[in-house]
Amino acid sequence: MSESSSAAARLELVTIPDCRLCDRAREALTRLAEQRGQVWAERDLTELGAPDPMWWEQVPLVLVEGQVVCYWDVDESAVVAALER
């Protein structure tokens, strides 16, 4: 389930508009979050402003508690490991 408030979400997906990789990452993260009962939030990098300029080259990014876990493709095992810490 996606949520608009990051306060409740430990898991975030950072995307940009019209991005096929972002669409695939959104589908993978939705599936993973549903399996784990995890709340997640999607952030638009064009509105967020990149804390790190490299984010523009790495989008989509998956963050757990504000830390980049993976980018371009969702590495489900890395996301699960980060959530279990």
N, C-alpha and C positions, 0 to 999 in steps of 0.2 A: 504494500500500500504506500502510495506516495503522499507526502504531506508538505504543505507550504512553509511550515515553521521549522527552522533548524533546531529550535530549543528542545524538541522532543526526539529529534532524529540523530542517532549516532552515525548513521550510514547516509552518505550523500553521493549523488551523481552530478558531476559538473559537465554541462553540455553547451553547445552553441546551436543556433537555428540552422535548419537545412543540412543536417549532418547525418549521413547514413550510418556511420560508426556509432553515433550517439543513439540512433534508433535501435540498433542491435544491442548496445549496452543497456538501454532502458528495458528492453524485453528480458535480457538475462538477469538484470538486477531485480526486476519485478518477480520473476520466477523464484529466484533465490530468497528474496525477502518473504514471499508467501510461504515457502517451505519452512522457513525459520521463525515465522511470526514476527518479523522485524519491521519496524517503521523506518521509512527512508524518505529523503527529500531530494528534489531535483533543483539545481541551481543553474541559471543561465550565465555563462561567463561574460557575456556582453553587458550584463547588468551588475554582476558581482565585482568585476575588476579583479584581475589576476594578482594574488599575493606574490606569485612567482611568475616572471615573464615566460618561462618555459611552458607554463600551462597552455598557452596558445598553440604550442606545437604538440602537446600531449592529449588534447581533448578527444574523447571524453575521459574524465578521470573519476575514479571511485575513491572516496575518502571515508575513513572510519575515525571518528573523534577528531576531525580536522587534518588528519595525516593521509597523504596519498598512499593508497595500497596498490593500485594498478592503474594503468591508462591504456588507451586504444581498445583493448579487449578486456572483458571482465574475467579475471582469474578467480574463479569461484573458491578454490582452496585457499588462496591468499586472503580473500574477504572473510571467509569463515574463521580462519586462524586469527585475524585481527579482531573480529567480533568476540572471540572467546578469550581474549586477553583481559 
